[in-house]
């Protein structure tokens, strides 16, 4: 573990709300209020050792508090390693994060299919401003997820950019990350820029439906690199850089910890799609029980 081995009352309070955003809204009805949690944890001192924190919540038999503490320590480790250019112990963090999911009922876990076909489980979201934006998720690729998404639409709209700087740590499997350049062209192009619009009928973390709308800007794209990243590997994608991700580990699973941050600049989020399509709607299945996938990944690790 690279992070500080103690956590204080102020830091804990700062993590609390961003961590809650990684659960469904129902968690707020079963988790203790922050003042009660802090009274329990910091009753004798304004700081506590992380090992002592884990022992303390295990003794309470409160699985919701235990879950958020596991997630706190795991996310805190990702952030510490990311900000201090340290190698992440993905196995250590995986044990914490997977445990935080396993010990609570499935209805409190946000778990849905992303537009690229992977299972996305949010863990932490700080969104006070674009510049300070910080979003950490668990991504899982597996053949069993293909039944939940239109594979042709996924492939047609797979090349995209992000508003934020993205970083990824490979837990297991083989992750493909291809990058692209583009030229605006109206004569020989087969593709156009698309703007993605999300529905607002569900929670703000993982959306159920997205619509890609053709912006009538035709482009030619060319692949500039092909990267394969393995267990314990790391890669990043600059904001505004065209890329396409996937995995090549079938029939086994692949998984990563993934972060978006507002650091290193912001850019426009776009998708590349077939120029002859005016719009495309992608529906994603929400609340997919990840239990079997967590077991599968544990066997691979």
C-alpha positions in Angstrom: 0.0 0.0 0.0 1.4 3.4 -1.1 -1.1 5.8 0.5 -0.8 7.3 4.0 -1.6 4.7 6.6 -3.8 7.1 8.6 -6.9 9.1 7.6 -8.3 12.1 9.5 -11.8 13.3 10.1 -11.6 16.1 7.5 -10.3 13.9 4.7 -12.9 11.3 5.5 -15.7 13.8 5.3 -14.3 14.9 1.9 -14.5 11.4 0.5 -18.0 10.6 1.8 -20.3 12.2 -0.7 -18.2 11.3 -3.8 -18.2 7.7 -2.6 -22.0 7.6 -2.1 -22.4 8.7 -5.7 -21.0 5.3 -6.7 -24.1 3.6 -5.1 -27.7 3.8 -6.0 -29.8 6.4 -4.3 -31.2 3.8 -1.9 -27.9 3.6 -0.1 -28.8 6.9 1.6 -31.7 5.2 3.4 -29.5 2.4 4.9 -26.1 4.0 5.5 -25.6 5.9 8.8 -25.5 9.7 8.6 -22.0 11.1 8.2 -22.0 12.6 11.8 -22.8 9.2 13.3 -20.1 7.5 11.2 -17.5 10.1 12.3 -18.6 9.8 15.9 -18.0 6.0 15.7 -14.7 6.2 13.8 -13.1 9.3 15.4 -14.4 8.9 18.9 -10.9 8.8 20.5 -8.9 10.8 18.0 -9.2 12.9 14.9 -7.0 10.3 13.0 -7.2 6.6 12.6 -4.9 3.9 11.1 -6.5 2.4 7.9 -6.0 -1.1 9.3 -7.8 -0.1 12.5 -10.6 1.4 10.5 -11.2 -1.9 8.7 -11.1 -3.8 12.0 -13.5 -1.4 13.5 -16.2 -1.6 10.8 -16.0 -5.4 10.7 -17.0 -5.5 14.3 -20.1 -3.4 13.7 -21.8 -6.0 11.5 -22.9 -3.0 9.3 -22.3 -4.2 5.8 -23.1 -0.8 4.3 -20.5 1.0 6.4 -18.1 -1.8 5.8 -18.6 -1.5 2.0 -18.0 2.2 1.9 -14.8 1.9 4.0 -13.4 -0.8 1.7 -14.2 1.5 -1.2 -12.7 4.5 0.5 -9.4 2.8 1.1 -9.3 1.3 -2.5 -10.2 4.6 -4.2 -7.8 6.5 -2.0 -5.0 4.2 -3.1 -5.8 4.8 -6.8 -5.9 8.5 -6.3 -2.6 8.5 -4.3 -0.8 6.4 -6.9 -2.2 8.4 -9.8 -1.2 11.8 -8.3 2.2 10.7 -7.1 3.2 8.6 -10.1 3.4 5.4 -8.1 2.7 1.9 -9.3 -0.7 0.7 -8.2 -1.0 -2.6 -6.4 -4.1 -3.7 -8.4 -4.5 -6.9 -6.6 -4.7 -5.1 -3.2 -7.2 -2.6 -4.5 -9.2 -5.3 -6.3 -9.7 -7.2 -3.1 -11.1 -4.1 -1.4 -13.3 -3.0 -4.3 -14.7 -6.4 -5.1 -15.5 -7.0 -1.4 -17.3 -3.7 -1.2 -19.6 -4.9 -4.0 -20.1 -8.5 -2.8 -21.2 -7.8 0.7 -24.2 -5.6 0.0 -27.5 -6.4 -1.8 -27.3 -6.0 -5.6 -29.9 -3.2 -5.6 -27.4 -0.8 -4.1 -24.8 -1.3 -6.8 -24.9 0.7 -10.0 -23.9 -1.8 -12.7 -24.7 -1.2 -16.3 -23.4 -1.7 -19.9 -21.3 1.1 -21.3 -21.6 2.1 -25.0 -18.4 0.2 -25.8 -19.9 -3.1 -24.4 -18.2 -3.3 -21.0 -19.8 -3.5 -17.6 -19.3 -0.2 -15.8 -19.5 0.1 -12.0 -18.9 3.6 -10.6 -16.8 3.9 -7.4 -16.3 7.6 -6.8 -17.4 10.8 -8.4 -16.3 14.4 -7.4 -18.0 16.9 -9.7 -17.8 20.3 -8.2 -16.3 21.7 -11.4 -15.0 20.5 -14.7 -11.4 21.4 -13.7 -11.6 19.4 -10.5 -13.7 16.6 -11.9 -12.7 13.1 -10.7 -14.6 9.9 -11.7 -13.3 6.4 -10.9 -15.0 3.2 -12.2 -14.5 -0.5 -12.4 -14.8 -1.8 -16.0 -15.3 -5.4 -16.9 -15.3 -7.0 -20.4 -16.7 -10.5 -20.9 -18.5 -12.4 -23.6 -21.5 -12.9 -21.4 -22.3 -9.1 -21.7 -22.7 -9.2 -25.5 -26.4 -10.2 -25.0 -27.2 -6.9 -23.5 -26.1 -4.6 -26.4 -26.5 -4.2 -30.1 -23.0 -5.3 -31.2 -23.2 -3.6 -34.7 -24.1 -0.3 -33.1 -21.2 -0.7 -30.7 -18.8 -1.3 -33.5 -20.2 1.5 -35.7 -19.8 4.0 -32.9 -16.7 2.7 -31.2 -14.1 5.4 -32.1 -14.6 8.4 -29.7 -12.9 11.1 -27.6 -13.4 12.1 -24.0 -13.8 15.5 -22.4 -11.4 14.4 -19.6 -8.0 12.9 -19.3 -8.4 9.1 -18.9 -6.2 6.6 -17.1 -6.6 2.9 -16.8 -5.0 0.2 -14.7 -5.4 -3.4 -15.9 -6.6 -5.8 -13.2 -6.6 -8.9 -15.5 -6.9 -9.9 -19.1 -5.8 -8.1 -22.3 -7.0 -4.6 -23.1 -6.8 -3.2 -26.6 -6.4 0.6 -27.0 -6.2 1.9 -30.6 -5.7 5.6 -31.3 -6.7 7.5 -34.5 -6.3 10.8 -36.3 -8.9 12.5 -38.5 -9.2 14.9 -41.4 -12.3 16.8 -42.3 -13.3 15.7 -45.8 -16.6 15.7 -47.7 -15.5 13.8 -50.7 -13.9 10.5 -49.6 -15.1 10.2 -46.1 -17.2 7.3 -44.7 -17.7 8.8 -41.3 -19.1 11.9 -39.5 -18.8 13.5 -36.1 -21.7 12.6 -33.8 -22.8 14.4 -30.7 -24.0 12.1 -27.9 -27.0 13.1 -25.9 -28.0 11.2 -22.7 -31.4 10.7 -21.2 -32.1 12.1 -17.7 -34.7 9.6 -16.6 -32.3 7.7 -14.4 -29.4 8.5 -12.0 -26.7 10.8 -13.2 -23.9 8.3 -12.9 -24.7 5.6 -15.4 -27.3 6.4 -18.0 -29.8 4.0 -19.5 -30.2 5.5 -23.0 -27.9 7.6 -25.2 -28.6 9.1 -28.6 -25.8 9.8 -31.2 -26.8 12.7 -33.5 -25.0 13.3 -36.8 -23.4 16.8 -36.8 -23.0 16.7 -40.6 -19.2 17.1 -40.3 -17.7 14.4 -42.5 -14.3 13.0 -41.7 -11.7 10.5 -42.7 -10.1 8.6 -39.9 -6.7 6.8 -39.9 -5.4 4.5 -37.1 -2.1 5.7 -35.6 -1.4 3.1 -33.0 -2.5 -0.3 -31.6 -1.7 -1.1 -28.0 -2.3 -4.2 -25.9 -2.1 -3.9 -22.2 -1.9 -6.9 -19.8 -2.4 -7.6 -16.1 -0.8 -4.9 -14.0 -0.4 -2.7 -17.1 -1.3 1.0 -17.4 -2.3 3.3 -20.2 -3.8 6.8 -20.6 -5.7 8.7 -23.2 -5.5 12.5 -23.5 -8.7 14.6 -23.5 -9.9 15.0 -27.1 -7.8 12.1 -28.5 -9.6 9.7 -30.8 -9.4 6.1 -29.5 -11.2 2.8 -29.5 -10.9 0.3 -26.6 -11.8 -3.3 -26.1 -10.4 -6.6 -25.0 -8.9 -9.7 -26.6 -9.1 -12.2 -23.7 -12.1 -14.3 -24.7 -13.5 -16.5 -23.3 -11.8 -15.1 -20.1 -12.7 -11.7 -18.7 -10.7 -8.5 -18.7 -11.1 -5.8 -16.1 -9.6 -2.3 -15.3 -9.8 0.5 -12.8 -10.6 3.6 -14.9 -10.4 7.2 -14.0 -11.5 10.5 -15.6 -10.0 13.7 -14.3 -10.1 17.4 -15.3 -6.4 17.7 -15.0 -4.2 18.1 -18.1 -6.9 20.1 -19.8 -10.4 19.6 -21.2 -11.6 18.9 -24.7 -14.8 18.0 -26.6 -16.4 14.6 -26.3 -17.3 13.3 -29.8 -18.1 10.0 -31.4 -17.3 8.9 -35.0 -20.0 7.0 -36.8 -21.2 6.1 -40.3 -22.0 9.3 -42.3 -25.2 7.9 -43.8 -26.9 7.6 -40.4 -28.7 10.7 -39.0 -29.0 9.4 -35.5 -28.7 6.2 -33.4 -30.1 5.3 -30.1 -28.3 2.9 -27.8 -30.2 1.3 -24.9 -28.3 -0.3 -22.1 -29.4 -2.8 -19.5 -29.2 -1.4 -16.0 -28.5 -3.3 -12.8 -26.7 -6.3 -14.1 -25.7 -8.5 -11.2 -21.9 -8.6 -11.4 -21.4 -11.4 -8.8 -20.5 -14.2 -11.3 -18.1 -11.8 -13.1 -16.4 -10.9 -9.8 -16.0 -14.7 -9.1 -14.6 -15.2 -12.6 -12.0 -12.4 -12.2 -11.0 -13.8 -8.8 -10.2 -17.2 -10.4 -8.1 -15.4 -13.0 -6.1 -13.4 -10.5 
